[in-house]
Amino acid sequence: MKEISRLTAVILLAVGFVLANGSCSDDFDKYAESPEDRAEFSADTIKFDTLFSRVSSSTRTFMVYNRLNRSLRLSEVELVGGKSRGYRVNVDGHVGTKFSDLTILPKDSMFVFVEATFPEGESDDPVEVKDSLRFLINGRTDYVLLQGFRQNVDEVTALVIDRDTIFGAQRPTLLLDSLVVQQGATLTLPAGCRLLMANKAHIKVRGRLMAEGNPAKRVMIENLRHDLLVQDVPYTLVPGQWGGILFSEESRGNELRYTTIRNGRWGIIAEGGKDVTTPKLLLEGCMVTNTKGSGLAASGGYIRILNSEISNTLGYTVALFGSVCELTQSTVCNFYRWDNRQGEALRYVTAFAPDVAGGSYTPSSDSRLILSNSIVDGSRSVVKQGDKESGGEISLSDGSPSDNEASVLARLTIRNSYVRARSSILNVGYNVMEADKNNPADSIYYSVGYDLIKKKYNFRYDYHPLPNAPFVGKADPAIIALFPHDLTGEPRRTATVGAFEVKPRP
C-alpha cells in the first residue's frame, strides 16, 4: 500500500507539472491584437558618428520591449533601404533585411544590433546617410531612425616618399601600414590635411616633415576609429590605437605648425644624435596628446616647443636626453586616467640616452632646458617629509650613478612659469609659481577627464585655464607679444601662462 501511495503521489505531481506548464503555455500563446497594444523601444534614433568609407563601425544595440501581459507579434521588421545604404541589422539572432512573425513573450524583450559600412560616395565632404527600421505590429507601423555621416578616404597600405611631395587636403588619407620619408625628401602636409592611422600604421622620417596647419584648418594625425567604444566614450578619446612618429638621427629641419597628433602608442620620438645646434624639430601651435608611451621623447637635437600642448601620457609626457630645448608659452600637463602613470610630465637628463638598452649615458656639455611662460603640471604631487621632498612633475638627472642634481639645475632656466615641482627646482627660476596640491586641478583647468556633474570619468580634457587660475595674468608680456593668439587661435587678452587663453565655465 505504501508503494502504491508513493506511486500515486509521483503521478499526481507529474500531472500537476504538466497542467501548470500547459496553463503557462496557453498564456504565452495569447497574443495582444489591438492596435493600441504597442512595443516600446529603448531608442528612437541610432546614431553613428562620422564613418570613413569602407570602414566598419562598432555595433550599436537597442531593445524592443513588450510591457504587456500577452505575447506581442511583430508581423514585419524591415530595414527600409535594404543593403544599399550600408547598414546591417541582426534582429533577435536573425540576420537579414526583412523578417516576419517574430514574437516577444509577455514582459520580455528583444535585442536588435545595428552596424554600418558606408560605400564611397560622390562628394568628398561629410554626407549624412539615413535609413530606418520599420516595425509592423497589429497593423500599426513604428520606425527607428538610423543616422550616420560618411566621408570618403584615400586608402594606402604602405607608402615611401623618396622625392618632395605635397599631400592633398581634400580627402583624408587612411594609412594601413608605414609611411617612410626617405633622406633627401620633404613631405608637406598642407592646412586641413588629415591622416587616419590604422593599428599597424606609423610614420618614420629620415628626410624632412613639414606640417602647415593653421588655427582654422589644423593638420590632423590621429586614429582611424571615430565611433563609440562604449556609451559616451568615443574612440577619439582612447590611447594606443596606432604607432607614432619617429624622426631618425639623420632627419633635420622638421617643422609642425598647428598639428594635432593623438591616440598613438607614442607621440613623437626624435633621435638627434650628438648634434644640438642644428634645428631638429619645431612644434608651434601643436597638440600631442593621449598616448600609451611618451608624448615627446628626444635624445640630442635642438628642439623648440612654442604655444603648444603636450599632455596625458602613460609614460613621460616630455622626456629630453642631452637635448637643447626651448619650451615657450606652452602647456605640459598629465592627468592621464586610463592606467597608472609611469613617468613625470617632464623628464630632463643632461646626458645623451644610451644607444642600446642597458648601456651607459654619454655626457653632453651643451644640453640646456629653458621654460618660459609655460605650465608643467599633473597628478603627481610633491611629498614633504621633514626637510626632504619627493615627487612632483619634474625629474632631473645627469645620467651618472651619483645623479648630481646640482649640475642639472645649472642647465635649467625657468621664467614666469607654473610648475608642480620640488623646492630645489622652484628656487632656480624667476617668478616661478608653485602648483599647490590644495588647489584641485578641476578648479584650475576647464576639464581634466572627470565629469563634475555625473561624478564619473569622461576622459575629456581641456586645459584652458579658468578665470581664477593662479597663473592668469602672470606671463611675461614681452613673450606674450610674440604669440598674440593662443593654440586655438583665440586672441590673448590676459597675459596668461601656457598655451591657452582663459575660458570660463558656463
N, C-alpha and C positions, 0 to 999 in steps of 0.2 A: 504494500500500500504506500509505503514511504517512497519507493522508486516511482510509482505512478504519480504521486503528488508532485514529486520533483520534476518529472517529465511534463506534467500539465503546466506547472509554473513556467518552465522554459518556453513552452509553446505559446502561452499567453503573453509572455514578454516579447517574443518574436512578432506575434500578431500586432501587439501594440506599437512596436517599432515601425512595422510596415504601414500601419494606419496613420501613424504620425507623419511619416515621410510622404505618404500619399497626400495627406492634407496640405503639407508644405508645398509639394509639387503643384497641387491644384492652385494654391495662391500665386505661385510664380507664373503659372500658365494663364492667369487672368491679366489681360492687357488693358492699360488705360487707353481709351479710344476717343475721348473728347478732344476737339481742337484746343481746348483750354489746358489740356494736360501736356505740359511742355518740359523739355530738358533745360537744365541750367549749364552755362559754360563758364569756365574759370577765367576766360579772357574773350573779349570780342574782337581783338586785333592781335596778331602775332607779328612782331616787328623784327626785322633783320637790319642791322646797320649796313654801311657800305660793304658790298662784296665785290671782289675783283673777278672779272670774267674768267670762267672755267675753274674757279677755286671754290671748293665746297664749304658750306657753313657748318657750324656746330648744330646740334639738334635742339629744337625748341619743343616744349611739351605743354599741352593744355588738357584739361579734364572736361568730360561731359557727365553731368550728374543727373541721376534720377532720384528726386526727392519724394516720389510718390510711394504709396503702399501697394501699387501694382506694377507689373513689368511694363517697360516702355519699348515699343518697336520703332526703330529707325528705318523707315521704308527705303530711304535712299540717302547715301552720303557721297557727294561728288566733288572732286577737285575741278572747278569750273573750267579752268584753262587747260586741263589735261596736262600733257608733258611739255607743251610749247613754251611755257614761261619760265621753266627751270625749277619749279617746286616739286617736292616729293613728299608723300604722306604715308603713314602707317596708322591704320585705324583698328584698334583692338587686336593687334597682331596681324592684320591683313594689309598687304602692300598692293597698291594699285592706284587708279584714278577714280573708280566708281564702285560702290559697294551697296548691297541690297539686304534688307531684312536682318538687320543687326538688332540684338536685344540687350537692354540693360535691366537687370533684375531690380526689384524694389529696394530702395535705399542703397543702391550700388552706383558705381561709376565706371567710366571707360576712358582709357588713355588714348590720346591722339598725338603722334610725333610728326614734326614737320622739319624738313631740311630744304636747302636751296643750293643750286649751282647754276648761275646765270650764264647764258651764252653771250658771246661777244655781240655788241650792238653797233649801230651805225654811228652814234655820237660818242666822242671821247670824253664828254662831260658826264658827271654822275647823272644817271637816269633812274627815275622811280619805276619799280617793277611790282605790279599788284596782281593778286589773284584772290580767290576766296574758296572756302569750303562750304558747300550747300548741304544743309540738313533738312530732309523732308520727314516730318513727324506728325501723324494724324492729320494729314492734309495741309499742314502749316509749314512754311519754309523759314528757316533761320540761316544766317550767314556768319562765318568767322572770317574776317579780312586777313589776308597775308600781304605784308608790305615790306619791301626792301629797296635798296639802291644798288645799281650795277655800275661799275666803272671798268672800262677796257684797260688792259695792260699789255705791254710787250714782254714776252716770256723768254728768258735767256738761261740756258743750262750752265755754261761757264764762258767766261769772256776774258781775252787777253788783249790789252791795249798796248800796241807797240809803235804807235805814232800819235801825234797830237789829235785829240778827239774831243768833241763837244757833244754831250748827251742832249737829247730833246727833253722839253718840259711839257709837251702836250699830253703824253700818256705816262703813267707810272711804269717803271721797269721792274719786273719780277725776276730776281736773281735766285736761281736754284742751287748754285754752287759758287765757285770762287770768281772774283773779279781781280785781275792782276794788272797793275800799271807797270810796264817794263821801264827799266832805266833809260833815260833819254826822252821818254814820252810824258806828255802832260794830259791828264784827264780833267776837263772842265765841266762842272755841274752848274748850269745856269739857274737863276732865280725861278722858283716853282718846281724844280726837278725833284722827283720822288723815287727813291729806290726802296723796293719792298724785298725784304730778305727772308728767304725760306730757312728752314732749320740748319742746313749744312752751309749756308752762304756766309762768306766773309770777304773782306777787301784787303789786298796786300799791295802796298805802294812802294815800288823800287824807284820810280821816277818822281812825278810831282802830281799832287791833287789840289785843284782849285775849286772851291765851292763859293758861288757868287750870289748867295741869298740876300734878301733884304727884309725889313720888318713886315712888309706886306706880303711877300712871297718867299717864305723860308725854303731852304733845301731840307728835305726830309730823308733820313736814312733810318729805317725802322723795320719792325716785324711785319710779317705778311698778314696775320690774322687780325681782324678788327671787330669781330662779332663777340658775343659774350662767352666768357669762361664759365661763370655761374651768374646767377641773378645779381645785377647791379655791378658786376666786376667784368669789364671788357678785357680782351686780350691786350689792348693798348696799355694796360697797367701791369702786365705780367713780365718779369725779367727772364732772361736766359733763353730767348726764342731763336737766336741766330748767333753767329760768331762775334765779330767786331772788326775794327780797322787796325791794321799793322803797318807802320811806316818803318821800313828796313833801314839799316845803317847808311846805305848809300843815298837815300832819299833826302832831298833838301828843298827849302823854299815852299813848303806846303802852307796854304792859306785857306782857312774855312771861315766864312762870314755868314752869320745868321743861318746857321745849320743846326738841326736837331738830330742827335744820334741817341736812340733809346732802345731799351729792352733786349740788349745783347748779352752774351756771356761775358764780354768785357766791352769797354768803350773804345779807348784809343791806347795803343802801345806804340811808343816812339823809341826806336833804337838809334841813339845818336852817336855811338862810338865815343871817342875821347875829344871830339871837336865840340867846343862850347861857344864858339864865336860866330859860326855861320848859322843864320836863321834856319831852324829845323821845322818849327810849327807855330803858326799864328792862329789863335781862336778869337774871333771877335763877334759878339752877339750870339754866341753858340749855347746850346744846351746839350750836355752829355749826361744822361740820367738813367736810373733804374737798371743796373747791371748786376750780374752774379759774380763778377770779378771786380777789378779796379775800374774807375771811371777814366782816369788818365794815368798811365804809368810811363815814365820816361827815364832812360839811362843815358846821361850825357845830352848834348844838344842844347841849343838856345831856344827856349820856349816862352811865348808871350800869350797870356790869357787876359783878354780885355772885355769888360762889360758882358761877362758870360756866367752861366750857371753849370756847375758840375755837382751832381747830387745823387743820393740814395743808391748806395752800392753795398754789396755783401763784403767785398774786400776794401782796401784803401780807396778812398774817393779820389785823392790825388797822391801819387807816390813819385818822388823825384830822387834820382840816384846820380850824384855828380853833375847835375844839370845847372845851367843858369836859367832862372825862371822869374818872370815878372807877372805877378798876379794883381791886376789893377781893376778897380771898380767891379769886382766880381763876387759871386756867392758860391761858397763851397759848403754844402750842408748835407748831413747824413742822418736821416730819421727812418732808415730802411726797416720795414716791418715784416718782410716775408720770411726772415730767418734770423738767427743770432749773428750779429755782425762779427767780422773777423779782422777789422783794422780801423785805424783812426781816419778822420776826414782828411788829414794832411800828414803824410809821412815824408820827412826830409832827411836824406842821408847825403853827406858831403862827398862820399866816395862813389866811384862807378860800381855798378852792380856786377857780381861775378859772371863770367862768360858761361860757366856751367854750374849746375846745381851742386851745392856743397863747396864751391870754390871760394876764394878769398876776395874781399873788396879791394879795389885799386884806388889809392888816394887821388883826389883831384884838388889842385891848388887854386882853381878858378871858380869852383862852384859857388853860386850865390842864389839867395831867395829873397825877393822883395815883395812885400804885401802893402798895397796902398788902397785906401777906401774900400777894403774888402771884408767879407764875412767868412769865418771858419767856425762852424757850429755843428751840433749834432746831439745825439742822445747819450754820449759818454761824458758824465760829469767828472769834475776834479774832486778827488777824495783827499781830505786832510786828516792826518793823524799826528797830532803834536806839531813838530816843525817840518814833518815830511809830507810831501804831496805826490799823488799819482793820478793817473787817468787823464781826462781831457781829450780834446780832439786834435792835438798837435803832438807828434812824436818826432824826436830828433836823434840822430846818430852820426858818428864819423866813420862807422864801419869797422872800427878797431875792436879788439877784445875788451879794452878798457872803456870804450864807449864814452869818450870825453865830450860831454855836452858843452862845456865852455868853448871849445874850439868851434862847435857848430853855431852857437849863439853869435859868435863874431862874424859869421857869414849871413846872418839873418837880419833883415830890416823890416820893421812893421810900423806903418804910419796910418793914423786915422782909421783904424780897423776895429772890428768887433770879433773877438775870438774866445773860444772856450778852451782855456789852457792854464798851465801851472804858472805860479808867480814868477819863476825864473824866466819864463818866456815873455810874460806881460811886461816885465821890467826893462826889457831891452828896447822897447819901442817908444814912439812918440804918439801921445793921445790915443793909447790903446784902451779899448773898453772891454771889460771882462764880462763874459756871458755868465750871469748869475743863475745857479741851479734853482733858485727860488722863483725865477721867472719862467713859468711853463711855456714851452715852445708855441702852443696854440694861443698864447696871449701876445706873441710877437709876430708870428707869421700867419698869413691868411689861412693856410691849411697845411697840416702835417700828417696826412694819412689817416685821420680819425674824425668820424662824424660826431660832432658835439651834441647834436640833437638826438640821433638814434643811439648814441653811446656804443658805437662799434667801429672797427677798422673799415675804411673805404678805399685805402691805398691811393688817394688823390692828394697831390701835393701842389702847393702854390706858395712860393717863397717871397711874394710881395710882402713887405712889412706893413703891419697895422700902424695907424697914426701914433699910437703911444709906444712904439718900439724904441728901445733906449738909444739906438744909433741914428734915429731920424734927425736930420739937420746937422749931423756931426762930421760930415765928409769935408775933405779939403776942397774948397771952391775952385782952386786952380785946376784940379784934376776933373771935377765935375764939368768944367768948361770944355774939356776935351770930348766929353760924352753927353751932349745936351739931351739925348733921348736914351731911355732905358732899353733893356734887352727886347722888349715887346714893341718899341717904337713910341712909347708914351713919353711926352716931354717931361724933363726933370724940373720939379718946382721947389723941392725942399732940401737940396744938398744932402741926400741920404746915402749912407754907406751901402754898398752891394750893387747887384745887377738890376734892381727893380725900384721903381718909384712907389710911394705909399699907395695902398689900396684899402680903403675902409670896408669892413664887412657890411652887408645890407642890414 
